[in-house]
């Protein structure tokens, strides 16, 4: 808007050559098109219609320019804008996980993106809630890996059965480094889910706790780190 006003003022100056005025008109239209794009993003329908009608027939008087600006600002007053502090802004619509995790766990990645948006907007308990929702896919992937039915809503039941399956694999798999690596990976992943369940999932799912900004950021960081390890060997079972 400031650039547009400046170009208009220069256009109104006496002594400009026709070539200079043509260049200023072009700059003015470029400013107007930029404003038009922003108005479309904000769904300012009246402003959009008015600007589109003036792209070719640009304002010639200060009064016309003032009216155009007044319409835009009047319509903006009907919109609600939220301020995100700089230290949380980077979490909004952010790439929360690495590419490997995003490919392996697409639905969990969506939940973690939602968690980042909630964190950016100061909805810290909601951030933790979305993190726990994201973990559902991780739990299902481990359950599928050891042939456990993950359709139960109770995490304890699923984790208990995963533990029994891992114990069985420990006895039945052929000895060797491959067995040791697999058992260790599955055991550590299953153990993490006990921490997630008892530390946060049960509390946030049943409205037993609220979370501060540092707590939410710590939970989100923990869940993201967990998925980035999990995705090196497992993926979302759709």
N, C-alpha and C positions, 0 to 999 in steps of 0.2 A: 504494500500500500504506500509506503514511504517512497519507494522508487517511482511508482506511478505518479504520485503527486509531484515529485521532482521533475520528471520528464514533461508533465503537463505545464509546470511553471516555465520551464525552458522553452516549450513550444509557444507559450503566450508572449514571450519576449519579442520586442521589436528589433528589427535589423537582421533577423535570421534569413538566410538564403533559402530558396525553395528546396535545395538539396538537404540542408540542415533540418528543415521542418519535416521532410519526408523521412529522414533517419530517426527523428524524435517520435514521429507517429509510429514508426515500426517498433521502436523501443517501448512505447506506451502500450501497443497491442500485445507485445510479448509479456509485459507486466500483467496485463488484463487476463491473458491466457493462463498465467501462473496462478492468479487469484481464482480464476474459474475452476481450475483443477482442484484447488483446496476446498472450494465451495461444494464441489461434487462429492469429495471425500466426506465432508461434514453434512451432506444431505441438506444444503441450504437451497431449496428448490426455487424460491422467489429470486434470490440473488443469481442463481444459475441462469434463469430465464432472462433477467435484466442484462447480465453481462453478455450473454450470447447475442442479444439484440444490438449491443453496442460495439461488437468487435469490428464491424465494418464502418458503422456510423459512430465513431468515437466522440465522447463529449467535447464540445467546443467552448463551453463556458465554465467558470468556476462553480456556478450554481449546479450545473449538470453533474460535475464531478463530485460535489458535496452530496448530492442526492444519491448517487451511486454508492458512495461510502456509507451514508446513513442507513441505506437498506441493508447492506452487508452487516454492519454492526448491530442493527436492530434485530436481525434474524439470529445473529450469534448469541444474543442475550437469552434466547430460548433454548440454548444448548448447555448441558452440564459438562464441565471439564474437570478432570481430577489431576492434581499435582502429585507426581511421583518424585520423592527425594532422589538426588543424584546417586547416592550409594545403593539404592535399590533399583534404579532405572534399567540397569544392565540385565536384570532378570526378566523384564517384560518382553514377551514373545521371543525369548532367547533360545539359543541352541544349548539346552541344559546338559545333554549327554553327547558322547562322541559318536562318530558315524557308525561304528561297529554296533554299538548298543541300539542306535536308532533303527538300524536294519534288522537286528535280531529281535528287538522288542518294540514294535511300532506302537502298540496300544499303551504300553507302559510309558513310552516316550511322550505320548499325548497327555497322559496324566501328569507327568513330571513338568511338561510345559505349562499345564494349568497350575501346578504348584508354584512354578516360578512367577506366573502372572499374579497369583494370590499374594505371594510374598512381596512383589513390587507394589501392590496396592495396600499393603498393610494388613491383609487378612491372614494372620499367621496361623491360627488354628485350622483354617481352610487349607492352607499350604500343607500342613501335616496330614490332613485328611486325604488330599490328593496323592501324596506320597504313599500312603498306606493302600490306596486304591491301585496305584501302579504296581505295588508289590504282589497283588493277586496273580498277575501274569508270571512273575518270577516263581512264585510258589507252585503254580500249575506246571511250569516247565520242569521243575525238579521232580514233582510227583509223577509226571509222564515219563521222565527218564528212568525211574525205578518201578514203573508200572503200578502206581497208586492212583485210585480214583479220586480226583480233586473236585468232584461236584459237591462235596460237603461244604456247608457254610462255616462250619466250626474249624478254625485254623488248628486248634489243638489236636483234633482228630486226624487231620491231614498230616501234621508234623509228626505225630506219634507213629502213624503208619509208615511214613518215609523213614523214620528212625529204625523201625523193625526191618524194612526192606534193605537198608544199608547194612544192618547187622547180618542179615542173611547173605548179602553179597560178599561180606567180609569172609564168610565161611566157605562160600561156593566158588568164587572166582579163582582162576588159576593164579598161583603165586607169581610175583614179578613186579617190575617197576610200574607197568601199566595199571595193575590192580591197585597198587599203593597210591598212585596219583589220583585215580578215579575215586577211591574211597575217601581220601583226604579232601578232595574238592567237594564231594557231595556232603560229607560230614560237616565241613566248615560252613557250607551254604545253609544246611538245615539248622545248624546252631544259630546262625544269624537270624533265622526266622523266629526262633524262641525269643531273642532279644527284641525284635521288631514287635512281636505279639505282646509281650509283657511290658515293654517299655513305652509303646505308643499306640499300637493298633487298638487294643482293648479299651484304652482310655478315650481316644478320640472318637471311636465308633459309637460309644455309648454316652457321649457327652459328659464324661467324667473329668475332663481337663481342658484348660485353655493354654495357649502357648504364646510366649513372647517372641519378639523378633530374633534374638540370638538363638533361642531354642529351635525355632522353625528353620533357621538357616543351617543349624547343626544337623537336624534331622534330614533335611533335603540333601545336604552334602554327603551324609552317610549313605542314604538310599542311592544316590547317583553313583557313588564309588562302588557300592555293592553290585549294581547292575553292570557297571563297566567291567567288573571281574567276571560276573556270571555269563555275560554275553561272549566271553572268549571261548566257552565250551557249549553253551546251551542257547536256545532261542525260544520265542513265544510259540506255544502250541495252540494253534487256532482251531 
